[in-house]
Amino acid sequence: MPTLVSTGDAFDGYAVGPRLHEGGNGYIFHVIADPAHDPGYPLVMKVPGVGRGEPTLGVVSFEIEEAILPRLSGAHVPRVAGIGTEPMRPYIVMELIEGEGLSAIVERAPLPAAEVARIGAALADALHDVHRQNVVHHDVKPENFILRADGSAVLLDFGFAHHAELPDLIAEDESFRGAGSSAYVSPEQLSGHRGDPRSDVFGLGALLYQLATGTTPFGEPETFDGLQDRRWRVPAPPRALARELPPWLQEVILHALEPDPSHRTPSAAHVAFDLRHPDEVKLSARASRTESAGLGEQFRNWWQARGTTVSPAAPRTALSRLPVVVVAIDTVRIDDPRHEAIRRTIAKIVAANDDYRLLIVAAIAAAPLGEGASLEETSSGRQLAHRHLLRAWFAPLRLPAEQTSLHVVESADPANAILDIARTNNADLIVLGAPAPRERTFAWWRSTASTVASEAPCSVYLVRVPGTPPSAPPPPTAHGTA
């Protein structure tokens, strides 16, 4: 159960009604706005799941959606009516989409070919619309689509999405690699490649397969090794499961499911066109298959897939080529005098160069006995609180959101957590506080700063506070990143 918002609450001009949905990326409540906040259409409020048993990824994915959804427009996404401003009670108020969820429709599968084509074209239209706005969804699945009464589709839940002009919080943290739904995630996402619209085309192909056959092409693997099979395994042809399916529709489905993005249908717009113009679909050997691939063919595919590298689509911005600076902040000791010195250092760095990427990192200790009952004793609660502390630290710098991202990592080894972030993101520079006075006096070689400096894959800039007497160390406390 969520701890941030409950039915019956009233704040910021909204009265919270019944809970409509709960999932890994948050909770959704019906809300009624007062006259000053009423946009003229029905509303829901989405909040992250924070509390015991809630994953920290939920807090991160909520922040991703909070950044991306207001940048989108058009009939294929919900309109945003409000964003929460309280650090410990974030929310998004958005349009309540009325219609039938795709998850209810797939329960009726297999569907007739004409219905598969009609629904699939609507889904492809929605995906193409967000792709045109520089966003790749990366979590295409039935639960994230609603079909309106007019037949158009609305795409929901942008918690795993990537905007070409914003930092990619999922890609920047190795622990989130492969984020997505197991039945629909593309092979390249499993390898850490994100931002390619063809990944959504693969998910769309899996949805078409499910609508046409009543089952998903690769099942729902529960292990990472099981997920990897889609890099080479040919799914059973839809016509082996639904004999009446026309060859042209099988061609469209299997083309979208090609494991190599360069062999896949190039865009969602192409899928929509093919589904609406079956007479113009060029048939290949894919269309005529009626039996599953034999052991010999599957082995050849596996052998050829070994060592294959993915060539992602060209990025739409130069963001990925900007110098990357990792900044480590100790949010456990947020009043540490080194923090102001680090802030001045970062101000000088960004003043000297407009082209940069800042990753601001806090490494915090996990609760020694697991999660407790209070918000502060849970992983998700600590994630939310320490992200707020990081945000407050860099707020005076007035840095653009497009070039700055926050990372809170629970780790027993803060130095290793910082180094992991730096390696994953090919950092050019790490900035952190020099060893504190006590660390300089006793076992300085064990400090976080000394470990990072000796093992970093890039340059390291240690910031110290001039004139700090070594005889005045900070009081003992839980470890942080400095």
N, C-alpha and C positions, 0 to 999 in steps of 0.2 A: 504494500500500500504506500502511496506517496505521502510525504510528510510536509511538503511545501504548501499545498492547497488542498482544501477539503470542501465537499458539498456544504453549502450554507455560508461559506466565507463571503465577505463583501469588501472590496478594496479597489482603489484606483478607478472608480466608476463602473465596476463590474460586479454583478451578483453571480456567484458560482452555483450552477445547478448540478444535475446528476453526472456521474462519470460515464462517458460513452465508450471509451476504449482504453486499454492499457497494453503496453508492449515494451520491447527492449529499449526503444528510443523515447519513451515518455508516456505520459498520461494525458487524456483529452477529456475535457469537461464542457458541457453546455453552459454558456454564460449569457446573461442579459445585461445590456449596457444601459446606463442612465441616459437621459436625453442629450447630455453634453458629449457623450462618447458614442452615441448610436450612429453607425454608418449607413443604416437603412437596409441592412441584410442580416440574416441570422448568423450567430457567432459561436465559435468554440474557443476554448483556451487550452493551449498545450503547455505542459510543464515537464521538466526532466524528472525522472525517478531518482530521488535522493533519500537514502536511508539504508537500513540493514538489508543486505542481500542485493542491493541495486548495483549494477556494474558501473565502473568509472567511465567506460566508453559512452554511457548514456548522457553524462554531463557534457562530454566533448562533442558528441553528435548533435546535442541540442544547440550548442554554441555555433556549430557549423550551419544548422538550419536557420538560426537566428540571424546569421550574417547573409545567407544566400537568398532566402525566400523574399525579403523586401525588395531585392534587386530584380525579381522576376515580375512579368506582367503577362496579360493575355488570358484567354478563356480556359487554358489548360492547367492553370495553377490556382490555388485559393488566394483570394485577396487578403492582405495583412491590414488589420485595423489598429493594432497596438502592440508595443513591445514593453516588457517590464523593465523598470529602472532600478529596483532594489536588488543589490548584489546577491542576497541570500534568498530571494524569491523571484527568480527569472520566469518569464512567461512570454508566449506569443499568442495574441488574440487574432484569429483569422476567420475567414468566411466558412460557414458550415455548408459543405457541398451536399446537395440533395441528389439522390440517385441510387443505383444498385452497385454494390461493391463487386469488383471482379472476383473476389474470393468466393462469393455466393454463386457466381456464374460458372466457375470451374467445377463446382460441386455437381453441376448438371452434365459435365462433359462425359463422353465425347459428343460434340455438337456437329450439326450438318456443316458441310464445307462452306456454304454461302454465309452461314452465321459466323464461322471462324474467320472468314475473310472480312466481313463487315466489322466485327469487334477488333480484329487485329489491325485493320487500317486505322481505326480510331485511336488505338494505343500508339501506333507508329506516329500519327499526327501529333499527339501530345509530347512524345519523346523528341521529335524533330523540332518542335517549338522551343523546348528548353535548350536543345543543342544550339539553336540559332542565337540564344542568349548567353552563350559561352559556358553552359553548365552541362556536366555529365552526371547522371543521377546515381549510378553505381549500386542501386538496390531495387532493380526491376523485379517485382513479384506481385501476385494477385492482391495482397493486402494494401498495396500502394496505388491502386487505381480505383476510381469511381466512374461509372458511366451515367451521364445525365439522361434525362428523358428524351432529349433530342438526338441521342446516339453518340455525342462527343465524349471524350475521356478527359478526366482530370487526374493529374499526377500529384501524389502526396508524399510526405516524409522525405525531406532532403538532408537527413542527418548523416548520410554517407556520401553526399554529393561533393563534386569538385567544381569550383568556379575558376575559370582560367585567369581571372584577375585578382584572386585571393589566395592566401596561403592554404596549402592542403594539409590540414591537421592530421588526417588519417595517414597520408604518405610519410609525414615527418616523424612519426612514432612507429618504430619497428614492431612494437607489440600489437599494433592494430592491423598488421598486414593481412590481406585477404578478407577484410571486413565486407560482409555481404551475406546473402541468403544462399545456403548450400545448393539448393536445387537450381539456382538461376545465375550464380556468379560466373563470370567469364574466366577462361584459363589465364589470361594475362593479368587479371586482378590478383590471382593467387601468387603471381610472381612479383607483385608490388608495382605493376605498371598501371597508372591511373590517368584520367583526363582524356581518354580516347573514346569518342562517341560510339565506336564500334563495339565497345564493351556492353553498352546498353542494347545494341542490336542483338548480341548473343542472348541477353536476358529476354528480349522480345521473342527470339526464336524459340526459347524454352517455353514461354507462355503459349505461343502458337501450337507447339507440339502438345502441350497439356490440354488445350482447348480441343484439339483434333482427336486425341487418343484417350484422354482421361487419366494420363499418367505423365510424370516428368521424364525427360530424356535420360537423366543420369541418376535418378532416385534422389535421396536426400542424405548424402554421406555425412557421418558424424566425426570423421577424422580427417586431418589435413591430407594424409596419403590417399584416402578415398576420394577427396576432391580432385587430386591431381590426375585421376584417370581421364578426365575430360580433355586433357591435353593431347590425347592420342586415341581414345576409345570412340568408335563410331556407334552412335545410338541405334537401336533397332529402328528401321525405317517406319514412319507412321503408317504406311499402307500395310505393314505386317500386322498391325494392331487394329486398323480400321480399313478394311478391304475396299470400302466404297469411296475412299478419299481419292480425288483426282490427282494424276501425276503432277500437274502444274503446282498444286498446293504443297505437295511433298517437296518439290524443287525449292519453293520459297522458304519452307521451314528449314530444310537441311542446309541450304545456302547460308541462312542466318546463323546456323549453329557450327559453321566451320571453326575448328580450333585456332587456326592461324588467322589473325585479323586481316591480313592482306588478301586472303582468299574468301573472306566473308562478304556478305552484302555490304556495300560501302557506307550506307546511311539509312536511318529510319525512314527518310523520305522515299528512298528506293523501295523499301519494303512496302510502304503504303501504296506506291504506284503499282507494284506487281500484284498486290492483293485486289486492287480495283480494276486491273487490266489483265486478266488471266490469259487472254489470247496473245498477249505480247511477251509472256514469260518464255525465255529461252531455256529449253529443256536440256539437261545434261544427263550423265549416267545416274545422278542422284535421283532423278524423277522415276526411274524404272525399277528401282530396288524394291523387292518385296520380302527379302529374307535378311536376317541379321548377318553381319560380317562374321566370317569364319575365324578360327583360331589363327590361321596363317596370316590373314589380312590384318587382324588386330596386332599380331606380333610385329609385322612390318611397320605398321603405324607407330607402335611404341618405339621401335628402333630408330625410325626417322625423327621422332620427336625428341630423342635424347640430345641435349645440348642446344636445342633450337632456341634462338633468341627472338624476342618480339621487337618489331620496329613500330613504336607508337606513332600515332598521327602527329603531324607537326603542331607544336603548341601555338596558340593564337597570340601569345604575348611573349616578351623576352624575360618574364619573371624567373624562369628556371635558370637563366644564365647570370643572374645578379650575384655579387659576392654575398656569402652567407656568414653572418656573425652570430655565434651562440653566446648568450649572456646568462650567467648563473647567478641567481639571487637566493639568499637564505630567508625564506618566508617564515621559518621557525623563529628566527631572531630578526624580525622585520625592522627593528630600530637600530640594527648594527650600523655604526657610523661609516662603514665601508660602502654602504648602499648609496649614500649621497655622492661619494666619490666615483662610484661606478656610473651613476647617472650622468655626472659631468663628463666622464670619459665617453660615454655613448653619444652625448650631445655633440662632442667634438667630432666623433667619427661620422655621424650623419650630416653634420654641417659641411664636412669636407667632401662628401660624396652623396649625391641624391639617389644613386643606384645601389641599393643594398637590400638584404633580407635579414631581419632580426628574429631570432628564435630565443625567447626569454624563458628560462628553465628554472624550475624549483624541484629539487629532489628531497622528498620527505620520508620519514621512517614509517613503515607500516605499524599498525597497532600490534604490540607484542603478543597479545592473547586473542587476536582475531577481532571481529567487529563487536562493538558494544551496542547498548540500547539507544544512546543519545546520538544526535546527528554528527557531533564532532568525533564520535568513536567509529564512524563508518567510512569506508573508502570513498564512496560517492560524496558524502558530506565534506570530507577533507578536500576532495578534488574541487568542489564548488568553492569552499572557503579560501583555499590557497590560490585558486585562479583569480579570485577577487583581490587578494593581496598583491599578486603580480600586476593586475590591471591598475591598481591604485599606485603601485611603484612607478610604472612607466607613463601614467597619465600626464604628469607635468611636461614630458617631452613632446607631447602632441604629435605622436608618430602616426602616419597613415595606416589604416587597417590593412591595406593591400600589401604592406611590406613587413607586417609584424604578426607573430603568432606566439601563443602561450602554451607551455607544457608543464604539467605537474606529474611527476613520476614518483611512485612509492618504491623505495629501494633501501636495502640495508647497507648499500655501498653508494653514497652520493657521487663519488668521483666516477665510478663506472657508469652511472646513469647519465652523467653529463657527456662522457666520452661516447656512449652509445648514440645519443642524439647527434653529436658532432659527426660521427662516422656515417650514420644513416643519411645525413643531409649534406655530406661532402663540405663541411664547414671550412671556411678560409681563416677564421679567427675565433678564438674563445676568450671571452673577457670574464674575469671573476676576481673576487677579493683575494689579496695576498694573505698568507697565514696570519691568523690573529695573534696578539701578543703571547698568549699562553702556548700557542702552537709553535711559535718561534723559539720559545724557551725550552719546551719539553717535546722531544720527538717530532721536530718540524717535518721530518721526512715522511711522517704518517698522515700529514694533513691532506685534505681534499685538494687544495691548490697545488701542492707539490706532486701529488699523483697525476693530476690532470696535466701539469706542465711536462712531466717526464714521459707520459704515454700518449699525448695528443697527436692526432694525424695532421695537425696544422699548427700555425703560430698561436701562442697563448700570451695574453696581456694580463699581468697581475696588477691589481689596483690596491694601493695601500693608502692609509690616512696619514699624512705627514704629522709628526709630533706625537703620535700615540705612544704613551709610555709603556714599556714591556711589563711594568709592575702592576698594571691595572687591567687584568684580563676580564672578559665578560664572565658572568656566572655560568656554572655548568648547566647544560640544557640538552634536549634531544638534538640529534645531529641535523644539520641542514646542508646547504650546498657550498658554503664558503669555507 
